Amino acid sequence: MGKTLKYVQEEETGRLVFRGVYPRDVIPFLPAPKSVLKIPLGAHRFMTAEAFRTYERAKRQFDEDVKMARAAKTRHEKEQEGRRDAFTPDLIKHLADLFAHLELSRVEEAMRTRGGDWADRALAGWEWHLDEFQRWKVEADLEEMENHWGRTADALLHAEGVLVDPEDNEGRERLLWALNDAALRMSAKAQRQLVGHPVDIPARPDRPAFAKGPARTVSALLDAYRAEKWEGWSQSSRAAIEPVFRVLREALGDRPVATVSRDDARDVLGTVRKLPANLGKLGELKGLSVSSAIEKAQDLGLPAIGPGTINRGYMVHISAIFNFAVREQWVPSNPFVGLGVPDPVAKEDKRNPFTTEQLGELFSKSPWDIPASHDMDKPGAYWLPLIALFMGARRAEIAGLRLLDVEEIDGTPAIRIRPYQGRSVKNDGSRRDLPIHPALIRLGLLEFIAHRREVAKPEDPLFPDGKPNVNGKWGAKLGEWFSQHLKERNITGKVTFHSFRHNWEDRLRAGGLHGTSLGKALGGRKVGGSEGAYGQGFTIGDLQAGMEKVSYPGLDLSHLKS
């Protein structure tokens, strides 16, 4: 499948668009305030060469918009707070190095897109100005230098969010001299570029750590983090982060972020360990502060959250918030890094696979007591467990399939698991093509798909009863139904819908593929360093051969054959 391109989104109709969501906090500082940059790529489902070129242009525009808006925001904040940056030697060197990087990059791009006539004119102009640069180095004419370099200096200051004292004439002069010297140093490279020779362009210099303004508070950090991430989160992710924000606000108070120590971070972990399960759902705890809810839950004997929720539901998010603070230079380091609790239950023991006897019991009773029919009320309830069993796909991956995601690839019937507008996937490795298992073909899956194509549009869901719930989770209602179904069938133990994936992994292991690159590609796990047409470097034939190794000796489904 290849790697997912950032910001490329497939709409329900299959049309590919570049969709960059601007961070909420920078929107007011864009030249024309808007929340999204959306550009059609001129392709449907698959990227073309022209679509890639459009994508690169759109991405450069989006990145430049965000960078310039952040710089404008920074300058606005400094203006409001009465802060000014000093013309330090580090700042002046940084701006001069940035000028050299940007100018050589500009010339390279122009040579690629505008050609020889432009290069001839530019070379003549450069050689003419070079005499002036040399003269100013020996005998500075500040008025002439301001006329030539002033706009460049202002643009660099704005781009970096620097706000200097307009009365600092000495610092301004030192910046103009530095830009003039930088032009002389790079003159040989620029001239070589303009006559068609490749040159090494220096990397964009790292921005120096400028003097920090007033201390930023925990509340301000959480607001900034929310503004940065909110538009890109699914509804379920938004719901999951709210308790984290609540705990941090109450545990740390509205104190400066820079005062949060490692000991404070351990205290927060201690609070998280005491949180009652389902804190936001229990009526007995409604309206209470975190500390009061913990105390009342202990009095009522309510269970606390487990290690998995502590580590993945809270601490991972808290650490990400403080990593954001480090990136934004609010704090020098993350006091929460590495904090968590040991999990006594091994990952592989959290859910068990179904036994062969349990599978036999499950798939011999309704709705699997007869072959599938085209007019069944809940086709997802029938097919999702079977697809998960034989193809190892996750519940949401199957429930989110559209009709247009099922097609033949080189003559092989396959499903294509991919993100599109309104449906995400777990990670980049999850985006893959999977040949439909022969057992499912024998059970009539292709006939069901053909019938759906007769009554529905290509962008419609393959399984109408698998639509997302209010939190955007595909197949959630089917998951609830399945859990209840297991109870009614008295199929007990640590088994859930996800247990099918464990069964499938066990059959991969029996076929010698578990942990291999092919096995990971089939299972939607990241395969390091591989990128190709299908399944992260594997042909559809490779994937089909691997899929056919999955079988269930002792499980008789002959009564379900169409």
C-alpha positions, 0 to 999 in steps of 0.5 A: 500500500505504501505509506499514508501521505500526511493531510491526504484524505479520501472522501466518501466518494473516493475523491482524494483531497489535500485537507490540512486543518489549521491549529485553532490558535493560529487561525486569527493570524492567517492572512485570510482566517479559515480553519482548513486548507482544502485542495482537490488533488485531481485523483480518485482513490489512487495518487497520480504523478500530477496529484503528487505534484499538487500535493507537494505544492499544497503541503508547502503552502500549508506549512508556510501558512502555519509557520508565518501565522505562528510567528505573527501570533508570537509577535502579537503576544510580545506586543501585548505583554510589552516584551522585546527581543534583543539583537544578540549575536546568536539572533543575528547569526541565525537570521543571516544563516536563515537568509542564506538557506532561503535564498539558495533554496529559492534559486534552486526552485526557480531554476527548476520551474522557470528555466534559462531566460530567468536564470540569465536575467538573475545572473546579470542582476546578481553580478551587478549587485555583487560589486555593491556588496563588496563596496559596502563591506569595505565602506558601509553606506547604511542608507543604501544598505537599508534600501537594499536589505531592509525588506529582507531584514523585516521579512526574516524578523517577522518569519521568526516571530522576533519583535525588536526595539525599533529604536535599537539602531545599532542592532539593526545596523549589525543585522544589515551588515550580517546579511550583506556578509552572508550574500558575499559568502554564498555568492559563489554557490548562487552563481554556480546555481544560475549557470546550471550546476548543482550545489549543496544548500545548507540546512535550515538553521535551528532557531536559538532559544530566545529569552522567555517571557512571563511564565505560562500556566498549566491552564494556558498549556492545556488550552494551547494543546487543545487548540493545536490538536482538537481539529485532528482528533476523532470524537472518541479521542476528544472524549478520552482526553477530557478526563486527563485535562480535568485531572491535571487542572485539579492536581496541579492547579493554575501554576506556572508550567515551569515549576512542575517538578518530577516529584509533582509528576509522581504525585499526579501519577499517585492521584491517577492510580486512585481514580475510580473506574468510569469516573465520568459515568457514575451518578454517585460521583457526578459533580464532585471534584477529582479528590472528592470523587476518589474519597467517595469511591473508596468509601463506596468500595468502588474499583479503581482503574487498572494499569492499562487505563493508567498507562495508556488512558492517562499517563501517555496523554499527560506525557504528550501534553508536556512534550508539547510544552517542551516543543513550544519552549515553555519548559526545558524538559518533560517531568512525566517522561517514563512514568507509569505503573507495572502491568501484572497481566502480560499483553498476550494474556489480556484476552484469550482466543476462542477454543475450537469448542467455543467456536463450534458452539458459537457458529452452530447457533443463530444467526450462524445456524443457516447460510447467509441470506441477502435480505438479513436485517443485520448482515454485519452481525453475521459477517464481521465475526467470520471476517475477523476469524479468517482475515484477522482484521479489527472490528472497526476496520471491517465495519468501516468498509465501503462497497468501493473498498472491495475490488479485484486486484490483479484478479484477486478479490480483496478488501482495501482498508484505508482512512477516509473522511469520517473514518480513521485507521489505527496507524499507518500499518493498518492501511493495507490490502487483504485478499478475501479468504477462500473460506469466506468466498465458499460461505457466500461473501462475494454473493452478498457483496454483489447483492449490496452493489445492486441496491446501494451506491459505491460510497455506501457502507458494506455493512449498514448495521456497522455504522459509527456510534456518537463517538465515531467508533465503527461497529461499536453497537455490533461489539456490544451485541456480540458481547451480549450474545456470548453471555447468552450462549454461555461462552465465558472466559477472557473472550471478546470480539477481539479474541478472533484476532488472537485466534487468527494470530495463532493460526498465523503462528501455526503456518510459520508467519507470526512475527514475519514481515508478511504476517505483520503486513497481513495483520496491519502491523508496521513493517519497518523499512518497506514500502510497495504497491500492496501490503507494505512491499508484498504483491497481492499474490504474496498476501493471498498465499499467506492468507491461505495458511490460516485454517481451523482444523476441527471447525466445521462450517459446512452448514453455512456454505451458500 
